[in-house]
Amino acid sequence: MTAVQLPRLAEVFPGLATEVTELLVDEDARLARTIQDLRFYGRCTCTPTCPVLLTAPVGSPSPGIIVLERDGETIALLNFDPEQRSVTGIEVLDGRDLSVPSA
């Protein structure tokens, strides 16, 4: 049996993935290079309006946070794994539409 292949975040939210990559490159260029390949595990379901996009399985440890700003406004918070090798979730704070497009 083969595992179901999850879509990449960049396929579901291409504009967001590009913007996160651009904003992160000065903070952590190595981590920024991983954004386009992150898998999209869906939206957080803690509340119907939660703005967190999961890029790792639910319950993945994510003790670190990087704040991404554009023109002095916080647009997203990135959660990353303990080794700071992978983003585990993106909390989108700029009010953009986070509806998942239908297939």
TILUM-276438 format. One record per residue: residue number from 1; x, y, z of N, C-alpha, C, O in turn. Coordinates in Angstrom, 2 decimals, padded with zeros to 5 digits. Layout:
+-----+---------+---------+---------+---------+---------+---------+---------+---------+---------+---------+---------+---------+
! seq !     npx !     npy !     npz !    capx !    capy !    capz !     cpx !     cpy !     cpz !     opx !     opy !     opz !
+-----+---------+---------+---------+---------+---------+---------+---------+---------+---------+---------+---------+---------+
! NUM !       X !       Y !       Z !       X !       Y !       Z !       X !       Y !       Z !       X !       Y !       Z !
...
+-----+---------+---------+---------+---------+---------+---------+---------+---------+---------+---------+---------+---------+
END
This chain:
+-----+---------+---------+---------+---------+---------+---------+---------+---------+---------+---------+---------+---------+
! seq !     npx !     npy !     npz !    capx !    capy !    capz !     cpx !     cpy !     cpz !     opx !     opy !     opz !
+-----+---------+---------+---------+---------+---------+---------+---------+---------+---------+---------+---------+---------+
!   1 !  000.84 ! -001.18 !  000.00 !  000.00 !  000.00 !  000.00 !  000.89 !  001.25 !  000.00 !  001.85 !  001.32 !  000.76 !
!   2 !  000.56 !  002.21 ! -000.83 !  001.35 !  003.44 ! -000.89 !  000.67 !  004.53 ! -000.08 ! -000.56 !  004.59 !  000.00 !
!   3 !  001.46 !  005.38 !  000.50 !  000.93 !  006.50 !  001.28 !  000.35 !  007.55 !  000.36 !  000.83 !  007.75 ! -000.76 !
!   4 ! -000.67 !  008.23 !  000.84 ! -001.26 !  009.33 !  000.09 ! -000.27 !  010.49 !  000.08 !  000.27 !  010.86 !  001.12 !
!   5 ! -000.03 !  011.03 ! -001.09 !  000.90 !  012.15 ! -001.21 !  000.16 !  013.45 ! -000.91 ! -000.81 !  013.79 ! -001.60 !
!   6 !  000.60 !  014.16 !  000.09 ! -000.01 !  015.45 !  000.44 !  000.47 !  016.51 ! -000.54 !  001.60 !  016.44 ! -001.03 !
!   7 ! -000.38 !  017.51 ! -000.82 !  000.07 !  018.59 ! -001.70 !  001.11 !  019.45 ! -000.99 !  001.17 !  019.48 !  000.24 !
!   8 !  001.89 !  020.14 ! -001.76 !  002.83 !  021.11 ! -001.18 !  002.05 !  022.38 ! -000.83 !  001.08 !  022.73 ! -001.50 !
!   9 !  002.48 !  023.06 !  000.22 !  001.88 !  024.33 !  000.61 !  001.90 !  025.29 ! -000.58 !  000.94 !  026.03 ! -000.79 !
!  10 !  002.99 !  025.28 ! -001.35 !  003.14 !  026.18 ! -002.50 !  002.13 !  025.88 ! -003.60 !  001.85 !  026.76 ! -004.42 !
!  11 !  001.59 !  024.68 ! -003.65 !  000.55 !  024.35 ! -004.63 ! -000.81 !  024.85 ! -004.18 ! -001.63 !  025.25 ! -005.00 !
!  12 ! -001.05 !  024.83 ! -002.87 ! -002.35 !  025.23 ! -002.33 ! -002.41 !  026.74 ! -002.10 ! -003.43 !  027.37 ! -002.40 !
!  13 ! -001.34 !  027.31 ! -001.60 ! -001.26 !  028.75 ! -001.31 !  000.03 !  029.31 ! -001.92 !  000.95 !  029.66 ! -001.18 !
!  14 !  000.11 !  029.42 ! -003.24 !  001.36 !  029.84 ! -003.88 !  001.82 !  031.24 ! -003.47 !  003.01 !  031.45 ! -003.25 !
!  15 !  000.91 !  032.18 ! -003.37 !  001.28 !  033.55 ! -002.99 !  001.84 !  033.61 ! -001.58 !  002.83 !  034.29 ! -001.33 !
!  16 !  001.21 !  032.90 ! -000.66 !  001.68 !  032.87 !  000.72 !  003.06 !  032.22 !  000.81 !  003.95 !  032.75 !  001.48 !
!  17 !  003.24 !  031.10 !  000.13 !  004.54 !  030.41 !  000.18 !  005.66 !  031.31 ! -000.36 !  006.75 !  031.35 !  000.20 !
!  18 !  005.38 !  032.02 ! -001.43 !  006.38 !  032.92 ! -002.01 !  006.69 !  034.06 ! -001.04 !  007.86 !  034.39 ! -000.82 !
!  19 !  005.65 !  034.66 ! -000.47 !  005.88 !  035.78 !  000.45 !  006.63 !  035.34 !  001.70 !  007.54 !  036.03 !  002.15 !
!  20 !  006.26 !  034.19 !  002.26 !  006.97 !  033.68 !  003.44 !  008.44 !  033.45 !  003.11 !  009.32 !  033.81 !  003.89 !
!  21 !  008.71 !  032.86 !  001.96 !  010.10 !  032.62 !  001.54 !  010.86 !  033.94 !  001.45 !  011.98 !  034.04 !  001.97 !
!  22 !  010.27 !  034.94 !  000.81 !  010.94 !  036.24 !  000.64 !  011.20 !  036.93 !  001.97 !  012.27 !  037.51 !  002.17 !
!  23 !  010.23 !  036.87 !  002.89 !  010.39 !  037.54 !  004.17 !  011.34 !  036.79 !  005.10 !  011.99 !  037.40 !  005.95 !
!  24 !  011.42 !  035.48 !  004.95 !  012.25 !  034.67 !  005.83 !  013.72 !  034.63 !  005.43 !  014.58 !  034.36 !  006.27 !
!  25 !  014.01 !  034.91 !  004.18 !  015.38 !  034.72 !  003.68 !  016.42 !  035.53 !  004.46 !  017.54 !  035.05 !  004.65 !
!  26 !  016.09 !  036.73 !  004.90 !  017.05 !  037.53 !  005.68 !  017.21 !  037.01 !  007.11 !  018.29 !  037.11 !  007.70 !
!  27 !  016.14 !  036.46 !  007.65 !  016.16 !  035.93 !  009.02 !  016.87 !  034.58 !  009.09 !  017.71 !  034.35 !  009.96 !
!  28 !  016.54 !  033.69 !  008.15 !  017.10 !  032.34 !  008.17 !  017.03 !  031.78 !  006.74 !  016.05 !  031.14 !  006.37 !
!  29 !  018.07 !  032.02 !  005.97 !  018.09 !  031.63 !  004.55 !  017.94 !  030.12 !  004.37 !  017.28 !  029.68 !  003.43 !
!  30 !  018.54 !  029.33 !  005.25 !  018.44 !  027.88 !  005.14 !  017.00 !  027.42 !  005.32 !  016.51 !  026.59 !  004.55 !
!  31 !  016.32 !  027.96 !  006.31 !  014.92 !  027.61 !  006.55 !  014.04 !  028.13 !  005.41 !  013.07 !  027.48 !  005.02 !
!  32 !  014.36 !  029.30 !  004.89 !  013.60 !  029.87 !  003.77 !  013.62 !  028.96 !  002.56 !  012.64 !  028.86 !  001.83 !
!  33 !  014.74 !  028.29 !  002.34 !  014.85 !  027.38 !  001.18 !  013.94 !  026.16 !  001.30 !  013.71 !  025.48 !  000.30 !
!  34 !  013.41 !  025.88 !  002.48 !  012.54 !  024.71 !  002.66 !  011.07 !  025.01 !  002.40 !  010.28 !  024.08 !  002.23 !
!  35 !  010.68 !  026.27 !  002.36 !  009.26 !  026.64 !  002.31 !  008.55 !  026.08 !  001.08 !  007.45 !  025.54 !  001.21 !
!  36 !  009.14 !  026.19 ! -000.08 !  008.48 !  025.75 ! -001.31 !  008.22 !  024.24 ! -001.33 !  007.37 !  023.78 ! -002.09 !
!  37 !  008.93 !  023.47 ! -000.52 !  008.76 !  022.01 ! -000.51 !  007.93 !  021.50 !  000.67 !  007.73 !  020.29 !  000.79 !
!  38 !  007.46 !  022.40 !  001.53 !  006.66 !  021.96 !  002.67 !  005.37 !  021.30 !  002.21 !  004.74 !  021.76 !  001.27 !
!  39 !  004.99 !  020.22 !  002.87 !  003.71 !  019.58 !  002.61 !  002.61 !  020.31 !  003.38 !  002.86 !  020.87 !  004.45 !
!  40 !  001.41 !  020.30 !  002.84 !  000.27 !  020.96 !  003.47 ! -000.61 !  019.89 !  004.11 ! -001.19 !  019.05 !  003.42 !
!  41 ! -000.69 !  019.92 !  005.44 ! -001.46 !  018.95 !  006.21 ! -002.86 !  019.45 !  006.54 ! -003.59 !  018.78 !  007.27 !
!  42 ! -003.23 !  020.59 !  006.03 ! -004.57 !  021.14 !  006.28 ! -004.51 !  022.29 !  007.26 ! -003.45 !  022.73 !  007.71 !
!  43 ! -005.70 !  022.77 !  007.57 ! -005.81 !  023.87 !  008.54 ! -005.97 !  023.30 !  009.93 ! -006.50 !  022.21 !  010.11 !
!  44 ! -005.52 !  024.05 !  010.91 ! -005.74 !  023.68 !  012.30 ! -007.25 !  023.70 !  012.54 ! -007.95 !  024.58 !  012.05 !
!  45 ! -007.74 !  022.74 !  013.29 ! -009.18 !  022.64 !  013.54 ! -009.56 !  022.99 !  014.98 ! -010.64 !  022.62 !  015.44 !
!  46 ! -008.68 !  023.69 !  015.69 ! -008.99 !  024.03 !  017.08 ! -010.22 !  024.92 !  017.19 ! -010.99 !  024.81 !  018.15 !
!  47 ! -010.41 !  025.80 !  016.22 ! -011.63 !  026.61 !  016.10 ! -011.91 !  026.77 !  014.61 ! -011.01 !  026.61 !  013.79 !
!  48 ! -013.16 !  027.07 !  014.24 ! -013.47 !  027.22 !  012.82 ! -012.70 !  028.33 !  012.12 ! -012.52 !  028.29 !  010.90 !
!  49 ! -012.24 !  029.32 !  012.85 ! -011.55 !  030.45 !  012.23 ! -010.05 !  030.49 !  012.52 ! -009.40 !  031.50 !  012.26 !
!  50 ! -009.51 !  029.41 !  013.06 ! -008.08 !  029.39 !  013.38 ! -007.27 !  029.65 !  012.11 ! -007.50 !  029.00 !  011.09 !
!  51 ! -006.32 !  030.60 !  012.16 ! -005.54 !  030.95 !  010.97 ! -004.24 !  030.16 !  010.80 ! -003.33 !  030.61 !  010.09 !
!  52 ! -004.14 !  029.00 !  011.43 ! -002.91 !  028.21 !  011.35 ! -003.01 !  027.17 !  010.24 ! -003.96 !  026.39 !  010.17 !
!  53 ! -002.00 !  027.19 !  009.37 ! -001.86 !  026.18 !  008.32 ! -000.80 !  025.20 !  008.78 !  000.31 !  025.60 !  009.13 !
!  54 ! -001.13 !  023.93 !  008.78 ! -000.22 !  022.90 !  009.27 !  000.70 !  022.42 !  008.15 !  000.25 !  022.08 !  007.05 !
!  55 !  001.99 !  022.40 !  008.43 !  002.97 !  021.91 !  007.46 !  003.73 !  020.71 !  008.03 !  004.80 !  020.34 !  007.55 !
!  56 !  003.16 !  020.12 !  009.06 !  003.66 !  018.90 !  009.69 !  002.44 !  018.23 !  010.33 !  001.42 !  018.89 !  010.54 !
!  57 !  002.52 !  016.95 !  010.65 !  001.37 !  016.27 !  011.26 !  000.94 !  016.95 !  012.56 !  001.75 !  017.53 !  013.28 !
!  58 ! -000.36 !  016.87 !  012.85 ! -000.90 !  017.41 !  014.10 ! -000.11 !  016.83 !  015.27 !  000.19 !  015.64 !  015.30 !
!  59 !  000.24 !  017.69 !  016.21 !  000.98 !  017.26 !  017.39 !  002.49 !  017.30 !  017.24 !  003.20 !  016.97 !  018.19 !
!  60 !  002.98 !  017.69 !  016.08 !  004.43 !  017.79 !  015.90 !  004.99 !  018.86 !  016.83 !  004.39 !  019.92 !  016.97 !
!  61 !  006.13 !  018.58 !  017.48 !  006.69 !  019.59 !  018.37 !  007.11 !  020.83 !  017.58 !  007.73 !  020.74 !  016.51 !
!  62 !  006.77 !  021.97 !  018.12 !  007.13 !  023.22 !  017.44 !  007.38 !  024.31 !  018.47 !  006.59 !  025.25 !  018.60 !
!  63 !  008.49 !  024.19 !  019.20 !  008.76 !  025.13 !  020.28 !  009.27 !  026.50 !  019.84 !  009.27 !  027.44 !  020.64 !
!  64 !  009.69 !  026.63 !  018.60 !  010.25 !  027.90 !  018.15 !  009.28 !  028.70 !  017.32 !  008.42 !  028.15 !  016.64 !
!  65 !  009.43 !  030.02 !  017.37 !  008.58 !  030.92 !  016.59 !  009.44 !  031.99 !  015.94 !  010.33 !  032.56 !  016.58 !
!  66 !  009.17 !  032.25 !  014.68 !  009.78 !  033.37 !  013.96 !  008.64 !  034.29 !  013.54 !  007.66 !  033.84 !  012.96 !
!  67 !  008.79 !  035.57 !  013.84 !  007.79 !  036.58 !  013.46 !  008.18 !  037.14 !  012.10 !  009.31 !  037.60 !  011.91 !
!  68 !  007.24 !  037.11 !  011.15 !  007.48 !  037.70 !  009.83 !  006.69 !  039.00 !  009.73 !  005.49 !  039.03 !  009.98 !
!  69 !  007.38 !  040.07 !  009.35 !  006.75 !  041.39 !  009.23 !  006.93 !  041.95 !  007.84 !  007.93 !  041.70 !  007.16 !
!  70 !  005.95 !  042.71 !  007.43 !  006.00 !  043.48 !  006.18 !  005.61 !  044.91 !  006.55 !  004.53 !  045.14 !  007.09 !
!  71 !  006.48 !  045.86 !  006.27 !  006.23 !  047.28 !  006.57 !  005.81 !  047.50 !  008.02 !  004.92 !  048.29 !  008.31 !
!  72 !  006.47 !  046.79 !  008.94 !  006.21 !  046.96 !  010.36 !  004.98 !  046.25 !  010.88 !  004.68 !  046.34 !  012.07 !
!  73 !  004.26 !  045.54 !  010.03 !  003.06 !  044.81 !  010.44 !  003.37 !  043.31 !  010.45 !  003.91 !  042.77 !  009.49 !
!  74 !  003.01 !  042.65 !  011.55 !  003.20 !  041.21 !  011.62 !  002.20 !  040.54 !  010.70 !  000.99 !  040.73 !  010.85 !
!  75 !  002.70 !  039.77 !  009.75 !  001.79 !  039.09 !  008.83 !  001.68 !  037.60 !  009.11 !  000.69 !  036.97 !  008.75 !
!  76 !  002.69 !  037.02 !  009.77 !  002.63 !  035.59 !  010.05 !  003.61 !  035.23 !  011.17 !  004.62 !  035.89 !  011.38 !
!  77 !  003.27 !  034.16 !  011.86 !  004.16 !  033.55 !  012.83 !  004.49 !  032.16 !  012.31 !  003.58 !  031.39 !  012.00 !
!  78 !  005.76 !  031.84 !  012.23 !  006.18 !  030.51 !  011.79 !  006.57 !  029.69 !  013.01 !  007.39 !  030.13 !  013.82 !
!  79 !  006.01 !  028.52 !  013.13 !  006.42 !  027.58 !  014.16 !  007.42 !  026.63 !  013.52 !  007.22 !  026.19 !  012.39 !
!  80 !  008.48 !  026.30 !  014.24 !  009.45 !  025.37 !  013.67 !  009.84 !  024.31 !  014.68 !  009.65 !  024.47 !  015.88 !
!  81 !  010.40 !  023.21 !  014.17 !  010.75 !  022.05 !  014.98 !  011.92 !  022.37 !  015.91 !  012.59 !  023.39 !  015.75 !
!  82 !  012.16 !  021.50 !  016.90 !  013.21 !  021.77 !  017.87 !  014.60 !  021.98 !  017.26 !  015.41 !  022.72 !  017.83 !
!  83 !  014.88 !  021.34 !  016.14 !  016.20 !  021.50 !  015.50 !  016.25 !  022.70 !  014.56 !  017.29 !  022.97 !  013.96 !
!  84 !  015.15 !  023.41 !  014.42 !  015.00 !  024.56 !  013.52 !  015.39 !  024.17 !  012.08 !  016.08 !  024.92 !  011.39 !
!  85 !  014.92 !  023.00 !  011.66 !  015.16 !  022.53 !  010.30 !  013.93 !  022.61 !  009.42 !  014.03 !  022.60 !  008.20 !
!  86 !  012.74 !  022.67 !  010.05 !  011.51 !  022.64 !  009.27 !  010.41 !  023.46 !  009.93 !  010.27 !  023.44 !  011.16 !
!  87 !  009.65 !  024.16 !  009.13 !  008.49 !  024.89 !  009.61 !  007.36 !  023.88 !  009.81 !  007.07 !  023.09 !  008.92 !
!  88 !  006.74 !  023.90 !  010.98 !  005.67 !  022.95 !  011.29 !  004.28 !  023.56 !  011.17 !  003.29 !  022.84 !  011.10 !
!  89 !  004.22 !  024.88 !  011.15 !  002.93 !  025.56 !  011.01 !  003.14 !  027.04 !  010.73 !  004.16 !  027.63 !  011.09 !
!  90 !  002.15 !  027.62 !  010.07 !  002.20 !  029.04 !  009.76 !  000.90 !  029.67 !  010.24 ! -000.18 !  029.33 !  009.75 !
!  91 !  001.00 !  030.59 !  011.20 ! -000.18 !  031.32 !  011.66 ! -000.25 !  032.61 !  010.85 !  000.59 !  033.50 !  010.99 !
!  92 ! -001.26 !  032.70 !  010.01 ! -001.39 !  033.82 !  009.08 ! -002.23 !  034.91 !  009.75 ! -003.40 !  034.68 !  010.08 !
!  93 ! -001.64 !  036.08 !  009.95 ! -002.28 !  037.14 !  010.73 ! -002.70 !  038.35 !  009.92 ! -003.23 !  039.31 !  010.49 !
!  94 ! -002.49 !  038.35 !  008.61 ! -002.79 !  039.55 !  007.83 ! -004.19 !  039.56 !  007.22 ! -004.50 !  040.43 !  006.41 !
!  95 ! -005.03 !  038.60 !  007.59 ! -006.42 !  038.63 !  007.14 ! -006.67 !  038.07 !  005.75 ! -007.81 !  038.14 !  005.27 !
!  96 ! -005.66 !  037.54 !  005.09 ! -005.88 !  036.99 !  003.74 ! -006.82 !  035.79 !  003.79 ! -006.99 !  035.17 !  004.84 !
!  97 ! -007.42 !  035.49 !  002.66 ! -008.33 !  034.37 !  002.53 ! -007.55 !  033.07 !  002.65 ! -006.59 !  032.84 !  001.91 !
!  98 ! -007.96 !  032.22 !  003.58 ! -007.29 !  030.94 !  003.77 ! -008.18 !  029.77 !  003.37 ! -007.98 !  028.64 !  003.82 !
!  99 ! -009.18 !  030.05 !  002.53 ! -010.03 !  028.97 !  002.05 ! -009.18 !  028.04 !  001.20 ! -008.41 !  028.47 !  000.34 !
! 100 ! -009.34 !  026.76 !  001.46 ! -008.61 !  025.77 !  000.68 ! -009.35 !  025.56 ! -000.62 ! -010.52 !  025.18 ! -000.62 !
! 101 ! -008.68 !  025.80 ! -001.76 ! -009.36 !  025.63 ! -003.04 ! -009.81 !  024.19 ! -003.23 ! -009.13 !  023.26 ! -002.82 !
! 102 ! -010.98 !  024.02 ! -003.87 ! -011.44 !  022.66 ! -004.14 ! -010.68 !  022.08 ! -005.32 ! -010.21 !  022.79 ! -006.21 !
! 103 ! -010.58 !  020.78 ! -005.28 ! -009.81 !  020.08 ! -006.32 ! -010.55 !  020.06 ! -007.64 ! -010.04 !  019.51 ! -008.62 !
+-----+---------+---------+---------+---------+---------+---------+---------+---------+---------+---------+---------+---------+
END
